[in-house]
Amino acid sequence: MTSAVAPAVPDVELSADEARRIALRAQGFLGAPDRRGGVRGVLRHLGAVQLDTISVLARSHELIPYARLGALGRKPVEEAYWTDTHAFEYWSHAACILPIEEWPHFAFRRRAYRSRPHWYHDLKQSAYDQVVKQLHAEGPLTATELGGAKNKGEWWDWSESKVAVERALMYGEVVCVERRGWKRVYDLAERAVPGELLHDDLDDRECLRRLVRLAGEALGVGTRSDIADYHRLKNEQFDSVVADSGLVPVRVEGWSKPAWADPAALASAPRGRHRTTLLSPFDSLIWERARTERIFGFTHRLEAYVPKPKRVYGYFAMPLLSGGRLLGRVDPAREGGTLVAKHASLDTPKAVEPMAKALREAAEWVGCDQVRVERVTPVELHAPLAAALV
């Protein structure tokens, strides 16, 4: 087993507070937002925006730019992702929207998928060829339009055409060019990816070096596991390229493991206005629990898949970011024109006003004209929060 890389004795030592602020700036939460770059600027800056089926206030890929830029129109968010061949969907941290210019750097993953079976489905070559032929003849199609996405069995009981098109997606012969009613829309890579990017000739090392560098830039500063996890690389893949990635070793106060930083993040002290907002549980600022606890002293867990009686904070509890700190969380729901705070958990009385501000802004964004609070922990902050929302 490959052991973790121990960087050379670093010249730079960061305090825990400096590391936190560097991370916030790198993720777009400290300093002036890039409104000119808009949604596309956020995508390029982060390098990956995670998709997920859950929709409470909105879907996660909408919440990501909202958290950084404010109340953008939801239709323009979708258009920014999917028009003008700006992005593609592929497997990164999970299913993610990725900048189209990074297509060549996922060649290592496409090659790896081709070398082993996937999805544990048997598939005839003729079925695979038929899907590719149909896309070639008819243009972009959903799985339903290709012949149906499911058989009549359980949720994972995909139809033959669905298995085929998903396999073609993993191999890179097919690209997801948009989501339509949450369904993937598939097209041939030769048609959807710009010609200057449509090549798989980068070797694995160059792909990995690029993704490690991008992850380091998006995080600002991180441990081996932080940076490798960003695009779901293996530790040994990180180890093989970090010395050539351009990231620099640093020491961080209170961190027990070696760390690396983006040199640009060290060039100037992170300053500026902090954003007050609610975060998707799938936001890249907080998607790794160990990192969130290390940087913010905040334990975060998505409870959507926890049995309801065992949930502590709620189905889709969204952490509250304010002043560069995580001050609590709220489990929201929508009932007509009312945004309901089913359970607001506040870590300090100082979180009352920021929570009220974040809830009002979120309500306006999704078209609700009222906010109602059902439950607050601790209970003595219920009345102050309700009053702040009036």
C-alpha positions as CSV (number, residue, x, y, z in Angstrom):
1,M,0.0,0.0,0.0
2,T,1.3,3.4,-0.9
3,S,1.9,5.6,2.1
4,A,0.9,9.2,2.3
5,V,3.3,11.7,0.8
6,A,5.1,13.8,3.5
7,P,6.0,17.1,1.9
8,A,9.4,18.7,2.4
9,V,9.6,20.9,5.4
10,P,7.3,23.7,4.3
11,D,8.3,27.3,4.4
12,V,4.8,28.6,5.1
13,E,2.9,28.1,8.3
14,L,-0.8,29.1,8.4
15,S,-2.9,29.7,11.5
16,A,-6.2,27.9,11.6
17,D,-8.0,31.2,11.0
18,E,-5.9,31.9,7.9
19,A,-6.6,28.5,6.5
20,R,-10.3,29.0,7.1
21,R,-10.3,32.3,5.3
22,I,-8.2,31.0,2.4
23,A,-10.7,28.2,2.0
24,L,-13.7,30.6,2.0
25,R,-12.1,32.9,-0.6
26,A,-11.1,29.9,-2.8
27,Q,-14.7,28.7,-2.7
28,G,-16.2,32.2,-3.5
29,F,-17.6,33.2,-0.1
30,L,-15.1,35.9,0.9
31,G,-14.6,39.1,-1.2
32,A,-16.6,40.6,-4.0
33,P,-18.6,38.0,-5.9
34,D,-17.8,37.5,-9.6
35,R,-21.1,38.8,-11.0
36,R,-19.6,39.4,-14.4
37,G,-18.5,35.8,-14.6
38,G,-21.9,34.7,-13.3
39,V,-22.9,31.1,-13.1
40,R,-20.3,30.1,-15.7
41,G,-17.6,31.8,-13.6
42,V,-18.7,29.9,-10.5
43,L,-18.5,26.6,-12.4
44,R,-15.0,27.4,-13.7
45,H,-13.8,28.6,-10.3
46,L,-15.1,25.5,-8.5
47,G,-14.2,23.1,-11.3
48,A,-17.2,20.9,-10.4
49,V,-20.8,21.4,-9.3
50,Q,-22.5,18.4,-7.9
51,L,-25.9,17.2,-9.0
52,D,-28.4,15.5,-6.9
53,T,-32.0,14.4,-7.2
54,I,-33.2,16.0,-4.0
55,S,-35.1,19.3,-4.5
56,V,-36.4,21.2,-1.5
57,L,-35.7,24.9,-2.1
58,A,-34.2,24.0,-5.5
59,R,-31.8,21.4,-6.8
60,S,-28.3,21.5,-5.5
61,H,-26.7,22.7,-8.8
62,E,-29.0,25.8,-8.5
63,L,-28.1,26.3,-4.9
64,I,-24.4,26.4,-5.6
65,P,-24.3,29.7,-7.6
66,Y,-27.2,31.1,-5.5
67,A,-25.1,30.8,-2.4
68,R,-22.2,32.7,-4.0
69,L,-24.0,35.3,-6.2
70,G,-27.4,35.8,-4.7
71,A,-30.9,35.5,-6.1
72,L,-30.2,34.6,-9.7
73,G,-33.1,33.6,-11.9
74,R,-33.5,29.8,-11.9
75,K,-34.0,29.5,-15.7
76,P,-30.9,31.6,-16.5
77,V,-28.9,29.3,-14.1
78,E,-29.9,26.2,-16.2
79,E,-29.2,28.1,-19.5
80,A,-25.8,29.2,-18.2
81,Y,-24.8,25.6,-17.6
82,W,-26.1,24.0,-20.7
83,T,-26.1,26.4,-23.7
84,D,-23.2,27.0,-26.0
85,T,-21.5,23.7,-25.2
86,H,-20.2,25.3,-22.0
87,A,-20.4,22.2,-19.8
88,F,-20.8,18.5,-19.6
89,E,-21.9,16.0,-17.0
90,Y,-19.6,13.3,-15.8
91,W,-18.4,11.4,-12.8
92,S,-16.2,13.6,-10.6
93,H,-16.8,14.0,-6.9
94,A,-20.1,12.4,-7.8
95,A,-22.3,13.1,-10.8
96,C,-21.2,16.7,-11.5
97,I,-21.5,19.5,-14.0
98,L,-17.9,20.1,-15.3
99,P,-16.5,22.9,-17.5
100,I,-16.2,21.6,-21.1
101,E,-12.5,22.5,-21.2
102,E,-11.8,19.8,-18.7
103,W,-13.1,17.0,-21.0
104,P,-9.6,15.9,-22.0
105,H,-8.5,15.6,-18.4
106,F,-11.1,12.9,-17.6
107,A,-9.6,10.6,-20.2
108,F,-7.9,8.6,-17.5
109,R,-11.3,7.8,-16.0
110,R,-12.9,7.0,-19.3
111,R,-10.0,4.5,-20.0
112,A,-10.5,3.0,-16.5
113,Y,-14.2,2.5,-17.1
114,R,-13.5,0.7,-20.4
115,S,-11.1,-1.7,-18.6
116,R,-13.7,-3.2,-16.2
117,P,-17.4,-4.1,-16.1
118,H,-19.9,-1.5,-14.8
119,W,-23.3,-1.3,-13.2
120,Y,-23.2,-5.1,-12.9
121,H,-25.5,-5.4,-16.0
122,D,-24.9,-7.8,-18.9
123,L,-25.2,-6.1,-22.2
124,K,-25.1,-7.3,-25.8
125,Q,-22.8,-5.5,-28.1
126,S,-25.8,-5.1,-30.5
127,A,-27.7,-3.1,-27.9
128,Y,-24.8,-0.8,-27.4
129,D,-24.4,-0.3,-31.1
130,Q,-28.1,0.4,-31.6
131,V,-28.1,3.2,-29.1
132,V,-25.1,4.9,-30.7
133,K,-26.7,4.4,-34.1
134,Q,-29.9,6.0,-33.0
135,L,-28.2,9.0,-31.4
136,H,-26.2,9.4,-34.6
137,A,-29.4,9.4,-36.7
138,E,-31.8,11.4,-34.5
139,G,-29.6,13.7,-32.4
140,P,-29.8,14.4,-28.6
141,L,-32.2,12.0,-26.9
142,T,-33.3,11.0,-23.4
143,A,-33.2,7.4,-22.2
144,T,-37.0,7.3,-22.6
145,E,-36.7,8.4,-26.2
146,L,-34.1,5.8,-26.8
147,G,-36.5,3.1,-25.9
148,G,-37.3,3.5,-22.2
149,A,-35.2,3.9,-19.1
150,K,-36.6,1.1,-17.0
151,N,-37.9,-2.4,-17.0
152,K,-40.8,-3.3,-14.8
153,G,-38.7,-4.4,-11.8
154,E,-37.0,-2.4,-9.0
155,W,-35.6,1.1,-9.2
156,W,-32.2,-0.1,-10.4
157,D,-33.7,-2.4,-13.0
158,W,-32.6,-0.4,-16.1
159,S,-33.8,-1.2,-19.6
160,E,-31.2,-2.5,-22.1
161,S,-31.1,0.9,-23.8
162,K,-30.5,2.7,-20.5
163,V,-27.7,0.4,-19.6
164,A,-26.2,0.9,-23.1
165,V,-26.4,4.6,-23.1
166,E,-25.0,4.9,-19.6
167,R,-22.1,2.7,-20.5
168,A,-21.5,4.8,-23.6
169,L,-21.5,7.8,-21.3
170,M,-18.9,6.3,-19.0
171,Y,-16.7,5.4,-22.0
172,G,-16.9,8.9,-23.5
173,E,-18.6,7.9,-26.7
174,V,-21.7,9.7,-25.5
175,V,-22.0,13.0,-23.5
176,C,-24.8,14.3,-21.3
177,V,-25.4,17.7,-22.8
178,E,-28.2,18.8,-20.4
179,R,-30.9,17.8,-18.0
180,R,-34.5,18.0,-19.2
181,G,-37.0,17.5,-16.4
182,W,-34.1,15.9,-14.5
183,K,-33.6,13.4,-17.3
184,R,-30.2,13.2,-18.9
185,V,-30.1,14.2,-22.5
186,Y,-27.5,12.3,-24.4
187,D,-25.6,13.1,-27.6
188,L,-22.5,11.8,-29.4
189,A,-19.3,13.2,-28.1
190,E,-18.1,13.8,-31.6
191,R,-21.0,16.2,-32.1
192,A,-21.2,17.7,-28.6
193,V,-17.6,18.3,-27.6
194,P,-15.7,21.0,-29.5
195,G,-13.2,19.4,-31.9
196,E,-10.1,21.0,-30.3
197,L,-11.1,19.2,-27.0
198,L,-12.3,15.9,-28.4
199,H,-9.2,13.8,-27.8
200,D,-8.1,11.2,-25.3
201,D,-4.4,11.4,-25.9
202,L,-3.4,12.9,-22.5
203,D,-1.8,10.2,-20.4
204,D,-3.1,9.4,-17.0
205,R,-0.3,11.3,-15.2
206,E,-1.1,14.5,-17.0
207,C,-4.8,14.1,-16.3
208,L,-4.2,13.5,-12.6
209,R,-1.7,16.4,-12.3
210,R,-4.3,18.8,-13.8
211,L,-7.1,17.6,-11.5
212,V,-5.0,17.7,-8.4
213,R,-4.0,21.3,-9.3
214,L,-7.6,22.3,-10.0
215,A,-8.8,20.8,-6.7
216,G,-6.0,22.6,-4.8
217,E,-7.0,25.9,-6.4
218,A,-10.7,25.3,-5.6
219,L,-10.0,24.5,-2.0
220,G,-7.2,27.0,-1.4
221,V,-5.6,24.7,1.1
222,G,-6.1,21.1,1.9
223,T,-4.8,17.8,3.1
224,R,-4.1,14.8,0.9
225,S,-7.6,13.5,1.5
226,D,-9.2,16.9,1.0
227,I,-7.6,17.4,-2.4
228,A,-7.9,13.8,-3.6
229,D,-11.6,13.6,-2.7
230,Y,-12.5,16.7,-4.7
231,H,-12.6,14.6,-7.9
232,R,-12.7,11.2,-6.2
233,L,-9.0,10.4,-6.9
234,K,-7.3,7.6,-5.1
235,N,-4.7,8.5,-2.5
236,E,-1.9,6.9,-4.6
237,Q,-3.0,8.9,-7.6
238,F,-2.6,12.1,-5.6
239,D,0.8,10.9,-4.4
240,S,2.0,10.2,-7.9
241,V,1.6,13.8,-9.1
242,V,1.4,16.2,-6.2
243,A,5.1,17.1,-6.4
244,D,4.6,18.2,-10.1
245,S,1.1,19.8,-9.5
246,G,2.3,23.3,-8.6
247,L,0.8,23.1,-5.2
248,V,3.1,24.0,-2.3
249,P,3.4,22.2,1.1
250,V,2.3,24.2,4.1
251,R,1.8,23.6,7.8
252,V,-1.6,24.5,9.3
253,E,-2.1,25.1,13.0
254,G,-4.1,22.3,14.5
255,W,-4.0,20.1,11.5
256,S,-2.4,16.7,12.2
257,K,-1.7,15.8,8.6
258,P,0.4,17.4,5.9
259,A,-1.2,20.0,3.7
260,W,-0.8,21.7,0.4
261,A,-1.9,25.1,-0.8
262,D,-2.5,26.9,-4.1
263,P,0.4,29.4,-4.3
264,A,-2.0,32.1,-5.6
265,A,-4.0,31.7,-2.4
266,L,-0.9,32.5,-0.4
267,A,0.1,35.6,-2.4
268,S,-2.3,37.9,-0.6
269,A,-4.3,37.9,2.7
270,P,-7.9,36.9,2.2
271,R,-10.1,40.0,2.9
272,G,-13.5,41.3,2.0
273,R,-17.1,40.9,2.7
274,H,-18.5,37.6,3.9
275,R,-21.6,36.1,2.4
276,T,-24.5,35.2,4.6
277,T,-26.4,32.3,3.0
278,L,-27.8,28.8,3.3
279,L,-25.6,26.1,1.9
280,S,-26.7,23.0,0.0
281,P,-25.4,19.9,1.8
282,F,-23.8,19.1,-1.5
283,D,-21.8,22.3,-1.6
284,S,-18.1,21.8,-2.2
285,L,-17.3,24.0,0.7
286,I,-18.7,21.4,3.1
287,W,-19.1,18.1,1.1
288,E,-16.2,16.4,3.0
289,R,-17.3,16.0,6.6
290,A,-13.8,15.6,8.1
291,R,-12.7,18.8,6.4
292,T,-15.8,20.7,7.5
293,E,-15.2,19.7,11.1
294,R,-11.5,20.5,10.9
295,I,-12.0,24.0,9.4
296,F,-15.2,25.1,11.0
297,G,-15.6,22.9,14.1
298,F,-19.0,22.0,12.6
299,T,-20.4,18.5,12.3
300,H,-22.5,18.2,9.1
301,R,-24.4,15.2,7.9
302,L,-27.1,14.8,5.3
303,E,-30.0,13.0,7.0
304,A,-32.2,12.5,3.9
305,Y,-31.2,8.8,4.0
306,V,-31.5,8.5,7.7
307,P,-34.8,7.0,9.0
308,K,-37.0,9.8,10.0
309,P,-37.2,8.9,13.8
310,K,-33.4,9.0,13.9
311,R,-32.9,12.4,12.3
312,V,-31.5,15.1,14.5
313,Y,-31.6,18.2,12.3
314,G,-33.9,17.2,9.4
315,Y,-34.3,15.7,6.0
316,F,-32.3,18.4,4.1
317,A,-30.7,20.5,6.8
318,M,-28.9,23.4,5.2
319,P,-25.9,24.9,7.1
320,L,-26.0,28.6,7.8
321,L,-22.8,30.5,6.7
322,S,-22.3,34.0,8.1
323,G,-19.3,36.0,8.9
324,G,-17.1,33.1,7.6
325,R,-18.5,30.7,10.2
326,L,-21.1,28.0,10.2
327,L,-23.6,29.1,12.9
328,G,-26.4,26.5,12.6
329,R,-28.7,24.9,10.1
330,V,-32.3,24.8,9.0
331,D,-34.4,22.1,7.4
332,P,-36.6,24.0,4.9
333,A,-39.8,23.1,3.1
334,R,-42.2,24.9,0.8
335,E,-45.9,25.1,1.3
336,G,-47.5,27.2,-1.4
337,G,-46.2,30.7,-1.0
338,T,-44.7,30.0,2.4
339,L,-41.1,28.9,3.1
340,V,-41.3,26.7,6.3
341,A,-38.3,26.4,8.6
342,K,-39.3,23.0,9.9
343,H,-36.3,22.9,12.3
344,A,-33.9,25.7,12.8
345,S,-30.9,24.8,14.9
346,L,-28.8,27.8,16.1
347,D,-25.4,27.4,17.7
348,T,-25.5,30.8,19.3
349,P,-28.0,33.7,19.9
350,K,-25.8,35.7,17.4
351,A,-27.1,33.4,14.7
352,V,-30.7,34.7,14.9
353,E,-30.3,37.7,12.7
354,P,-28.2,35.9,10.0
355,M,-30.7,33.0,10.0
356,A,-33.6,35.4,9.5
357,K,-31.7,37.2,6.7
358,A,-30.8,34.0,4.9
359,L,-34.4,32.6,5.2
360,R,-35.9,35.9,3.9
361,E,-33.5,35.9,0.9
362,A,-34.1,32.2,0.1
363,A,-37.9,32.7,0.3
364,E,-37.8,35.6,-2.1
365,W,-35.6,33.6,-4.5
366,V,-38.0,30.7,-4.7
367,G,-41.1,32.9,-5.0
368,C,-42.4,32.6,-1.4
369,D,-43.8,35.7,0.3
370,Q,-43.9,34.4,3.8
371,V,-41.6,32.5,6.2
372,R,-42.9,30.4,9.0
373,V,-40.8,28.8,11.8
374,E,-42.1,25.5,13.3
375,R,-39.3,24.4,15.6
376,V,-36.1,26.0,16.9
377,T,-33.3,24.6,18.9
378,P,-32.6,25.8,21.5
379,V,-36.3,26.6,22.2
380,E,-35.6,29.9,23.8
381,L,-34.5,31.3,20.4
382,H,-37.8,30.5,18.8
383,A,-39.4,33.8,19.7
384,P,-36.4,35.9,18.7
385,L,-36.1,34.2,15.3
386,A,-39.9,34.5,14.7
387,A,-39.7,38.2,15.6
388,A,-36.7,38.8,13.3
389,L,-38.6,37.4,10.4
390,V,-41.5,39.8,10.8
